[in-house]
């Protein structure tokens, strides 16, 4: 009876030493971790609770605010950043986007806006879903993604999935960029004939000299042929008798 009792005691001692040894080293491991931990959490917690959720959310908000302020003044720098290339590559921002809708037939018009106050819809448009994409008339690389390279026409919102509010901003920015010479625009070709260059047409010819008039002649010939009614003339003279000399 003594031999099996001693064996069980040895086994329990080995198990207790093996379990207590990592717990003794646990504080030193926490100090070596580069990630910030919550000061309110106890030391003996499972590994899934090492990270402080409040601190991580605050850091994400700070990084998002820094990104917005960084690209607010120069929005065209975002299209050349590594973040944009990693997310979109060489494809336009609207490629592969599909709006959530009921049924198999998509609606004929896009939604009016994706952001209303503090509320954001479930599947925002390609411009509203990325806060770093800012529409500006100098952001030429972004505007070129919404212009057909063959016809020079602006893509319809039903093709790109952009909401009506952002589509209106795109149209205004593209028009302003074309006026400033940042974007090309096509002029329809018109064939001119020889008559368009001649100066014999009445509209582009020389102005004739005015006719010479003598004393007593009227400017319009038909005016001299008119004979007024004597009764009407008498009534007018009677009405304005005080003003006539």
C-alpha positions in Angstrom: 0.0 0.0 0.0 2.9 2.4 0.7 4.5 2.0 -2.7 1.4 3.1 -4.8 0.8 6.0 -2.5 4.3 7.3 -3.0 4.0 6.9 -6.8 0.8 9.0 -6.8 2.4 11.7 -4.6 5.4 11.9 -7.0 3.1 12.2 -10.0 1.0 15.0 -8.4 4.2 16.9 -7.4 5.5 16.7 -11.0 2.1 18.0 -12.3 2.0 20.9 -9.8 5.6 22.0 -10.6 4.9 21.9 -14.4 1.7 24.0 -14.0 3.1 26.5 -11.5 6.3 27.2 -13.5 4.6 29.0 -16.5 2.5 30.9 -14.0 5.6 32.2 -12.3 7.0 33.3 -15.6 3.7 34.9 -16.7 4.5 38.5 -15.5 7.8 38.6 -17.2 6.2 37.4 -20.5 3.6 40.2 -20.2 6.4 42.8 -19.8 8.0 41.6 -23.1 4.8 41.9 -25.1 5.0 45.0 -27.3 1.2 45.4 -27.3 -0.5 47.6 -24.8 -2.6 45.8 -22.2 -5.4 47.0 -20.0 -4.2 48.1 -16.6 -7.5 47.0 -14.9 -7.2 43.3 -16.0 -5.8 40.8 -13.5 -2.6 38.9 -14.3 -4.2 35.5 -14.4 -6.4 35.9 -17.5 -6.6 33.8 -20.6 -4.6 34.9 -23.7 -7.8 36.0 -25.5 -8.1 38.9 -23.1 -4.6 40.3 -23.3 -5.5 43.2 -25.6 -7.4 46.2 -24.4 -10.4 46.7 -26.7 -10.9 50.3 -25.7 -7.3 51.2 -26.5 -7.3 49.5 -29.9 -10.5 51.3 -30.9 -9.1 54.6 -29.8 -5.9 54.0 -31.8 -7.9 53.0 -34.9 -10.0 56.2 -34.6 -6.8 58.3 -34.3 -5.2 56.6 -37.3 -8.4 57.2 -39.4 -8.5 60.9 -38.4 -4.8 61.3 -39.3 -5.4 59.7 -42.7 -8.4 62.0 -43.4 -6.3 65.1 -42.4 -3.4 63.9 -44.5 -5.4 63.5 -47.7 -7.8 66.4 -47.1 -5.6 69.1 -48.7 -4.0 66.8 -51.3 -6.6 64.1 -52.1 -4.6 63.0 -55.3 -1.8 61.7 -53.1 -4.1 58.8 -51.9 -4.2 57.3 -55.4 -0.4 57.0 -55.4 -0.2 55.5 -51.8 0.5 51.9 -51.0 -2.8 51.7 -49.1 -4.7 52.5 -52.3 -2.6 50.1 -54.5 -3.1 47.3 -52.0 -6.8 47.8 -51.9 -7.7 48.5 -55.5 -4.6 47.8 -57.5 -4.8 49.1 -61.1 -8.6 48.7 -61.3 -11.0 51.7 -60.8 -12.6 52.1 -57.5 -16.1 51.2 -58.7 -15.0 47.9 -60.4 -16.7 44.8 -58.9 -19.1 46.9 -56.8 -22.6 45.5 -56.5 -25.4 47.3 -54.6 -27.7 45.3 -52.3 -31.2 45.2 -53.7 -34.2 43.0 -53.6 -34.8 40.6 -56.4 -32.6 39.8 -59.4 -33.2 43.0 -61.4 -31.3 46.1 -60.1 -33.2 49.4 -59.7 -33.0 51.9 -62.5 -31.6 54.6 -60.2 -29.1 54.6 -57.4 -29.9 55.8 -53.9 -30.0 59.5 -53.2 -27.2 59.4 -50.6 -25.4 56.8 -48.6 -24.7 58.9 -45.5 -27.5 60.8 -43.7 -26.1 62.6 -40.7 -24.5 59.9 -38.5 -26.2 57.0 -40.2 -24.5 55.0 -43.0 -26.3 52.5 -45.2 -25.3 48.9 -45.2 -23.6 48.9 -48.5 -22.4 52.4 -49.4 -21.3 53.4 -52.9 -17.6 53.1 -54.0 -16.9 56.7 -53.0 -18.8 56.8 -49.7 -17.3 53.6 -48.4 -13.7 54.9 -48.6 -13.3 58.2 -46.6 -9.9 58.8 -48.2 -11.5 59.2 -51.7 -12.3 62.9 -52.0 -13.7 64.4 -55.2 -11.8 67.4 -56.4 -11.3 68.9 -59.8 -7.5 68.5 -59.5 -7.8 64.8 -58.6 -7.5 63.9 -62.3 -6.6 60.2 -61.8 -9.9 59.7 -59.9 -12.0 61.6 -62.4 -10.6 59.7 -65.3 -11.9 56.5 -63.8 -15.5 57.8 -64.4 -14.9 58.9 -68.0 -15.1 56.6 -71.0 -11.7 56.6 -72.9 -13.5 55.9 -76.2 -16.4 58.4 -76.2 -15.3 60.9 -73.5 -18.7 60.7 -71.9 -19.2 60.4 -68.1 -20.3 56.9 -67.0 -23.8 56.7 -65.7 -24.4 56.1 -62.0 -26.2 52.9 -62.7 -23.0 51.5 -64.2 -20.6 52.7 -61.5 -23.0 52.3 -58.5 -22.3 55.8 -57.2 -25.1 57.5 -55.3 -26.8 60.6 -56.8 -25.1 63.0 -54.4 -21.6 61.8 -55.3 -22.5 61.6 -59.0 -23.5 65.3 -58.9 -20.2 66.2 -57.4 -18.4 64.1 -60.0 -20.1 66.0 -62.9 -19.3 69.4 -61.4 -15.6 68.4 -60.8 -15.2 67.0 -64.3 -16.7 70.1 -65.9 -14.4 72.3 -63.8 -11.4 70.2 -64.7 -12.2 70.5 -68.4 -12.6 74.3 -68.0 -9.2 74.6 -66.3 -7.6 72.4 -69.0 -6.8 69.5 -66.7 -9.0 67.0 -68.7 -9.5 66.9 -72.5 -12.9 67.1 -74.0 -14.0 66.2 -77.6 -15.5 68.7 -80.0 -17.7 67.3 -82.8 -16.2 67.6 -86.3 -18.2 69.8 -88.7 -17.5 70.0 -92.4 -17.6 73.5 -93.7 -18.5 74.5 -97.3 -17.3 77.3 -99.4 -20.3 79.4 -98.7 -19.5 79.6 -95.1 -16.2 81.4 -95.9 -17.6 83.8 -98.5 -18.3 87.5 -97.6 -21.0 87.9 -100.2 -23.8 86.8 -97.8 -26.1 89.5 -96.6 -25.4 88.7 -93.0 -21.6 89.4 -93.4 -21.7 91.7 -96.4 -21.2 95.5 -96.4 -24.0 97.6 -94.9 -25.7 99.7 -97.6 -25.8 103.5 -97.2 -29.0 105.0 -95.8 -31.4 106.5 -98.4 -31.2 110.3 -98.9 -34.3 112.2 -97.7 -35.6 115.6 -98.6 -37.7 117.9 -96.5 -41.2 116.8 -96.1 -40.5 113.2 -97.1 -41.3 110.4 -94.5 -38.9 107.6 -93.6 -41.5 105.0 -94.4 -43.4 105.4 -97.6 -46.5 103.7 -96.3 -46.7 106.4 -93.5 -47.4 109.1 -96.1 -50.2 107.1 -97.7 -52.2 106.8 -94.4 -55.0 109.4 -93.9 -56.2 109.7 -90.3 -59.8 110.0 -89.4 -60.9 113.6 -88.9 -63.3 112.7 -86.0 -60.6 110.9 -84.1 -58.2 113.7 -84.6 -60.8 116.2 -83.3 -61.3 114.1 -80.2 -57.6 113.9 -79.5 -57.2 117.7 -80.0 -60.1 118.4 -77.6 -58.7 116.0 -75.0 -55.2 117.6 -75.1 -56.3 121.1 -75.8 -54.7 122.5 -72.6 -51.3 121.0 -73.6 -51.4 121.9 -77.3 -50.0 125.3 -78.4 
